[in-house]
């Protein structure tokens, strides 16, 4: 029996779907099915029954799922304790980024790590907030920055700040005093639904009982700002990043319209006390204190 078999068992139990479990674990449905079949053959009984509503766990499977979770957590605790016994921390942390390096204070974080935990190496991965959540849950990322409210109880969430989101327009359009009907008549550069910015824009237009035209989708804020600067549409951007472009005369910021949005750092709840994760999380929180 391998640990990844237990992890697959737990994830299929939570998702009740081979397909969804495969997405979460970044593998194929056939691989998930093989792992479950291998585990069932070793145990000598069936863990799941396929139904019209998905994978239904059996009574015997239900009796084992808590033990499987505890076993996985015990392994993580063992690694964490062993890591903490070193004279100084060494290892790699995969960190998910949902905005620019400057806005997230990554240069300052790297400098702090170099000074106080030089044995730690960061691997930086850029994703939309929704993808960061998925990758942390799948243990592809150790930590990640996310915008918006996070309610999944499998995650430890530390809010860092409340970001201000503003509407950026091409400089030539002169929309600083535009109202919602006028904004709806112009094209928009949007995100996909893994980015909470898109939900905010959609809800705003819905409240105004207006529709709007989305011409381009990208989750990268730098790309959005560049496309706005090129005169291709409006977009919702984090305020400090929008102001950087506005100061150079590339865009205009629509006045009197803004949206608050939480910025948090997340990790798996049972990894919160992992020495590597805890150290990087603590350094991040220190950099954002008082903001």
MIVO-913412 format. One record per residue (C-alpha): x, y, z. Coordinates in steps of 0.25 Angstrom, whole numbers, plus 5000, padded with zeros to 4 digits. Layout:
XYZ;...
END
This chain:
500050005000;500550144996;500250275002;499750334989;498650214989;498150275003;498150414998;497350374985;496350294994;496150425003;496050514991;495050424984;494250414997;494150564998;493950594983;492950474981;493450474966;494650404959;494750524949;494750634960;495750554968;496650544956;496550694953;496950724968;498050624968;498550674954;498450534948;497550454939;496250384943;496750244938;497950264948;497050294959;496150174956;497450084956;497850134969;496550114976;496449974970;497849944975;497449984989;496249904988;496949784984;497949794995;496849815006;495949705000;494649784999;494049894992;494150044996;493250114986;491950084978;491750154965;490350224965;489650324957;490050434967;491550394967;492450304975;491650264988;492650214999;492250075005;492050055020;493449985021;494050105013;493350205022;493950135034;495350145028;495350295023;495650355036;496850265039;497350295025;497350445028;497950425041;499050345034;499350455024;499450555035;500350475043;501350465032;501250615030;501450635045;502650535045;503350615033;503050745040;503650705054;504850645047;505050775039;504850855052;506050775058;507050835048;507950945053;507351035043;506251015033;506550955019;505650925008;504750974996;503451054997;502551054985;501751194986;500551234978;500551374973;499251444968;499751584966;501051654962;502351624970;502351774974;500951774980;501151644987;502451694993;503251574988;504551644987;504451685001;504051545005;505251484998;506251585004;505651545018;505851395015;507251425011;507551495024;506851405034;506551265027;507551255016;507351105015;505951125009;505751134994;504451194988;503851144975;502951244970;501651204962;500651304956;499251264956;497851324957;497351324972;496351204969;497551124963;498451154975;497351094984;497250974975;498750954975;498950974990;497850864993;498550774983;499850794990;500450854977;500650984985;501150994999;500551135001;499851234992;499251384991;497851394988;496751504986;495351494991;494651415002;495251275005;494251175012;494851035010;495050985024;496250895019;497051025018;497751115028;497451265023;498251385028;497651515023;498751615020;498051735015;496751785008;497151824994;496451934986;496051904972;495752014962;495352024948;496452054938;496152114924;496952154912;497552294914;496952344901;495452304905;495352414916;494452334925;494852384938;493452424942;492752314935;491452254940;491052104939;490252124926;491352194919;492352084924;491451974919;491552034905;493052004904;493751874902;494351804915;495651724917;495151614927;495651494935;495151354936;494351314948;495651264955;495851414958;494951474968;495051614960;494151554949;493051514959;493151664965;492951724951;491851634947;491151664960;491351814959;490651804945;489551714950;489251814961;489151924950;488251834942;489251854930;489951764921;491351784916;492251734905;493551644908;494551644897;495751584903;496051494915;497351484923;497651464938;498951534937;498851674943;500051724935;499451674922;498151744926;498851874929;499551874916;498351834908;497551954914;498752044911;498652004897;497252054896;496551914895;495651924907;495351944921;495751854933;495751844948;497051854954;497751864968;497752014971;499352024973;499651954960;498652034953;499252164959;500552124954;500052124939;499252254942;500452334946;501152304933;499852354925;499552214920;498152194926;497152274934;496452224946;494952234947;494652324959;493652294970;493552144967;494352044975;494251914981;494851854994;495451714992;496151635003;497651585001;498051465008;499151355009;498651215010;499251075013;498650945016;498050945031;498850825035;500150885029;500051015037;501050965047;502050905037;503350985040;503551025026;502151065023;502051135037;503351215035;502951265021;501551295025;502051375037;503051455029;501951495019;500951535030;502051625036;502251695023;500851725023;500651765037;499951905039;499551905024;
END
